[in-house]
Amino acid sequence: MLTAINPKLPMRDKAKTREYYVNKLGFQELGSADFDGYLMVQKDHIQIHFFEFKELDPKENYGQVYIRTDDIHKLYQSLLDNNISIHPAGNLQVKPWGQKEFSLLDPDHNLLTFGQSL
């Protein structure tokens, strides 16, 4: 019955969010219409939606997404090769719950955590 989940995260500036996700993380913009104050991006089978929240204080943003991958080493290395900042406390590591994970923050401090089962 349930087939997918598409998280909706806050963004202050649509152009900066698009730039980060499309040009740095390799997502593609989704849809043929440019909706005012709304952005949808996709990579592989993952979609993330964003809504405009101009008053967002990034230091108080608790938006988070956990994204599973089947090749965490390749993904991590590709981000490092492209000079994408990894969260200071989120370097690639094995977690006690049986996942290998790393994290990064987008321009609005939404936390993206990538994980792969061991």
Order of alpha helices (4+ residues) and beta strands (2+ residues): beta-alpha-beta-beta-beta-beta-alpha-beta-beta-beta
